[in-house]
Amino acid sequence: MTVSLFESLLNDVEKHFSGWDFSFVTETGRMGSGMISWSYGSMVIPLIRNANSMLDMGTGGGELLSKLQPFPPSVCATEGYAPNLPLAKKCLEPLGVRVEGMDGDENLPFETSQFDLIINKHESYSPGEVNRILSPGGIFLTQQVGGEDCNDINRALDAPINEEFLHWNLEYAHKQLREEGFEILFSKEEFSSQRFYDIGALVYYLKAIPWQVPDFSVEKYHESLFRIHQSIEERGFFEAKQNRFILKVRSQY
């Protein structure tokens, strides 16, 4: 019985995923995240209400930005993941948002000092390029995923941890932005938990977030996945530590 349920749940790796919509496992309660002491959305809304021009970096499929209306007179968004770009355009362009694809963090297709607000949730960025396109006195608000995020998954799978991003934390990002001349208005870093209540939710997540375990496949990690499945049946969930930090800064140039 245990093995047949396990094999059935592994099929969730093939379920359709688009944008950054995890509702297949979140709305059914199969995956849940712990609370942090700030709300990115609640911090963004008053900034949007007071802006004349804004940019949303890494908008995904536009799901979050579309919920933050009413917008300033001028609104742009970028998305670097090619499959998300048509989704973002379909969602946001009818709302008056200019959506641009991007290839890397430098040389963004915007004018110098074009925006008085730039928001960024879980998207990479170049501090210098953000400073270039942000107007003097403009605000940059970013929530980031730290380099320690969910590495417990890799450990449980006996998969390599991506050491390229282990340095990425609040202290490092804070230093980068200060060196670029930004005034730090608010910063905080916290570690919360992410729980997976069945193995199907975990494989669905790993398919959607390929950078967590770049060589992931249910075939390659079948034995480790079964161990995690057994642990979930005994404990009720598998838990991994999340790493989040947030920075609100002001351009001084």
C-alpha positions as CSV (number, residue, x, y, z in Angstrom):
1,M,0.0,0.0,0.0
2,T,2.8,2.4,0.9
3,V,4.7,1.8,-2.2
4,S,1.7,2.2,-4.6
5,L,0.7,5.5,-2.9
6,F,4.3,6.7,-3.2
7,E,4.5,5.8,-6.9
8,S,1.1,7.5,-7.5
9,L,2.2,10.7,-5.8
10,L,5.4,10.9,-7.8
11,N,3.2,11.5,-10.9
12,D,2.5,15.0,-9.6
13,V,5.9,15.9,-11.0
14,E,4.1,16.0,-14.4
15,K,1.3,18.4,-13.3
16,H,1.1,21.7,-15.2
17,F,2.9,24.7,-13.7
18,S,2.9,28.2,-15.0
19,G,3.9,31.7,-13.8
20,W,4.7,31.3,-10.1
21,D,1.4,29.8,-9.2
22,F,1.7,27.1,-6.6
23,S,-2.0,26.9,-5.9
24,F,-2.1,23.2,-7.0
25,V,-0.3,22.4,-3.7
26,T,-0.9,25.4,-1.6
27,E,-4.6,25.8,-1.9
28,T,-5.1,22.1,-1.2
29,G,-2.9,22.5,1.9
30,R,-0.3,20.1,0.7
31,M,2.5,22.6,1.1
32,G,2.7,25.5,3.5
33,S,5.2,28.2,4.5
34,G,5.9,29.6,8.0
35,M,5.2,33.2,8.8
36,I,7.8,36.1,8.7
37,S,7.5,39.4,10.5
38,W,6.9,41.6,7.5
39,S,4.6,41.6,4.5
40,Y,6.1,42.5,1.1
41,G,2.6,43.3,-0.3
42,S,1.7,45.5,2.6
43,M,5.0,47.4,2.3
44,V,4.5,47.8,-1.5
45,I,1.0,49.1,-1.5
46,P,1.6,52.5,0.1
47,L,4.7,53.0,-2.1
48,I,2.7,52.3,-5.2
49,R,-0.1,54.8,-4.1
50,N,2.5,57.6,-3.8
51,A,4.5,56.8,-7.0
52,N,4.2,58.4,-10.4
53,S,6.2,55.8,-12.3
54,M,7.2,52.3,-11.2
55,L,8.9,49.1,-12.3
56,D,8.2,45.6,-11.1
57,M,11.3,43.5,-11.7
58,G,10.7,39.8,-12.3
59,T,6.9,39.9,-12.5
60,G,6.5,36.2,-13.2
61,G,3.2,35.7,-14.9
62,G,2.0,39.1,-13.5
63,E,-0.1,37.4,-10.8
64,L,1.1,39.5,-7.9
65,L,1.4,42.9,-9.7
66,S,-2.1,42.6,-11.1
67,K,-3.4,42.5,-7.5
68,L,-1.7,45.7,-6.5
69,Q,-3.9,48.1,-8.4
70,P,-4.6,51.0,-8.7
71,F,-1.3,51.7,-10.5
72,P,0.6,55.0,-10.9
73,P,0.3,56.7,-14.3
74,S,3.4,54.9,-15.7
75,V,4.0,51.2,-14.9
76,C,6.5,48.7,-16.4
77,A,7.5,45.2,-15.6
78,T,10.3,42.9,-16.6
79,E,10.5,39.1,-16.8
80,G,13.6,37.1,-17.6
81,Y,12.1,33.6,-17.7
82,A,10.9,33.1,-21.3
83,P,7.9,30.8,-20.6
84,N,6.5,33.4,-18.2
85,L,6.8,36.4,-20.6
86,P,3.6,35.7,-22.7
87,L,1.7,35.0,-19.5
88,A,2.8,38.3,-18.1
89,K,1.9,40.2,-21.2
90,K,-1.5,38.6,-21.4
91,C,-2.2,39.4,-17.7
92,L,-0.7,42.9,-17.5
93,E,-0.8,44.7,-20.9
94,P,-4.6,45.0,-20.7
95,L,-4.0,46.9,-17.4
96,G,-1.7,49.4,-19.1
97,V,1.5,47.8,-18.0
98,R,4.5,47.8,-20.4
99,V,6.1,44.3,-20.1
100,E,9.7,43.8,-21.2
101,G,11.7,40.6,-21.5
102,M,15.2,40.8,-20.1
103,D,18.4,38.8,-20.6
104,G,20.6,39.5,-17.5
105,D,20.5,42.3,-15.0
106,E,22.6,44.9,-16.9
107,N,21.5,47.2,-19.6
108,L,17.7,47.2,-18.9
109,P,15.6,48.7,-21.6
110,F,14.7,51.9,-19.6
111,E,15.8,55.5,-19.5
112,T,18.1,56.9,-16.8
113,S,16.0,58.1,-13.8
114,Q,12.8,56.7,-15.4
115,F,11.2,55.4,-12.2
116,D,10.6,56.8,-8.8
117,L,9.7,53.3,-7.4
118,I,11.2,49.9,-8.3
119,I,9.9,46.8,-6.6
120,N,11.4,43.3,-6.8
121,K,10.3,40.1,-5.2
122,H,12.7,37.2,-5.5
123,E,14.4,38.5,-8.7
124,S,18.1,39.1,-9.2
125,Y,19.3,42.6,-9.8
126,S,22.3,44.8,-10.4
127,P,22.6,47.6,-7.8
128,G,24.3,49.9,-10.3
129,E,21.6,49.4,-12.9
130,V,18.8,49.8,-10.4
131,N,20.5,53.1,-9.4
132,R,20.7,54.2,-13.0
133,I,17.0,53.8,-13.8
134,L,15.8,55.0,-10.4
135,S,15.2,58.8,-10.0
136,P,17.0,60.8,-7.3
137,G,15.2,60.1,-4.0
138,G,13.5,57.1,-5.6
139,I,12.7,53.9,-3.6
140,F,13.9,50.4,-4.3
141,L,12.1,47.6,-2.3
142,T,13.2,44.1,-2.7
143,Q,12.5,40.8,-0.9
144,Q,15.1,38.1,-1.7
145,V,15.5,34.4,-1.2
146,G,18.8,33.8,0.7
147,G,21.4,31.3,-0.2
148,E,20.5,29.0,2.7
149,D,17.0,28.6,1.4
150,C,15.6,25.0,1.5
151,N,19.0,23.4,1.4
152,D,17.5,20.8,3.8
153,I,15.8,19.4,0.7
154,N,19.2,18.9,-1.0
155,R,20.5,17.2,2.2
156,A,17.6,14.9,2.5
157,L,18.0,13.9,-1.2
158,D,21.8,13.5,-0.9
159,A,21.9,16.1,-3.7
160,P,24.7,18.7,-4.0
161,I,24.0,22.2,-2.6
162,N,24.5,25.0,-5.0
163,E,27.4,26.8,-3.4
164,E,27.3,29.7,-5.9
165,F,24.6,31.5,-3.9
166,L,25.6,30.6,-0.3
167,H,27.0,34.1,0.1
168,W,23.7,35.7,-0.8
169,N,22.3,37.1,2.4
170,L,21.2,40.3,4.0
171,E,24.7,41.4,5.0
172,Y,26.1,40.9,1.5
173,A,23.2,42.7,-0.2
174,H,23.2,45.5,2.3
175,K,26.9,46.1,1.7
176,Q,26.4,46.1,-2.1
177,L,23.7,48.7,-1.9
178,R,25.5,50.9,0.5
179,E,28.6,50.8,-1.7
180,E,26.4,52.0,-4.6
181,G,25.3,55.0,-2.6
182,F,21.8,53.9,-1.5
183,E,20.4,55.0,1.9
184,I,19.2,52.0,3.8
185,L,15.7,52.7,5.2
186,F,14.7,49.2,6.4
187,S,16.3,45.8,6.3
188,K,15.6,42.4,8.0
189,E,16.4,38.7,7.5
190,E,14.5,35.7,8.9
191,F,14.4,32.0,8.7
192,S,11.0,30.3,8.6
193,S,9.9,26.8,7.7
194,Q,8.4,25.3,4.6
195,R,6.4,22.1,5.0
196,F,5.5,19.4,2.5
197,Y,2.7,17.2,3.6
198,D,3.1,14.5,0.9
199,I,5.9,13.5,-1.5
200,G,3.8,14.6,-4.5
201,A,3.9,18.2,-3.3
202,L,7.7,18.0,-3.0
203,V,8.3,16.7,-6.5
204,Y,5.9,19.3,-7.9
205,Y,7.9,22.0,-6.1
206,L,11.2,20.7,-7.4
207,K,10.0,20.6,-10.9
208,A,8.8,24.2,-10.7
209,I,12.0,25.4,-9.0
210,P,14.7,23.7,-11.1
211,W,17.6,25.6,-9.6
212,Q,17.1,24.0,-6.2
213,V,18.3,20.6,-7.4
214,P,19.3,21.2,-11.1
215,D,19.7,17.5,-11.9
216,F,16.4,16.5,-10.3
217,S,14.4,13.7,-11.7
218,V,12.2,11.1,-9.9
219,E,14.3,8.4,-11.4
220,K,17.6,9.7,-10.2
221,Y,16.4,10.4,-6.7
222,H,13.8,7.6,-6.4
223,E,15.5,6.0,-3.4
224,S,15.9,9.2,-1.5
225,L,12.3,10.3,-2.3
226,F,11.0,7.1,-0.9
227,R,12.9,7.7,2.4
228,I,11.4,11.2,2.6
229,H,7.9,9.6,1.8
230,Q,8.3,7.2,4.7
231,S,9.4,10.0,7.0
232,I,6.3,12.0,6.0
233,E,4.0,9.1,6.8
234,E,5.6,8.7,10.2
235,R,5.9,12.4,11.1
236,G,3.1,14.0,9.0
237,F,5.3,16.4,7.0
238,F,8.8,17.1,5.6
239,E,10.2,20.4,6.7
240,A,12.9,22.6,5.2
241,K,14.3,25.9,6.4
242,Q,13.5,29.0,4.3
243,N,15.7,32.0,4.1
244,R,14.2,35.4,3.3
245,F,15.4,39.0,3.6
246,I,14.0,42.4,2.7
247,L,15.6,45.8,1.9
248,K,14.0,49.2,1.4
249,V,16.5,51.7,0.2
250,R,16.5,55.2,-1.3
251,S,18.6,56.5,-4.2
252,Q,20.7,59.6,-3.2
253,Y,21.8,60.7,-6.6
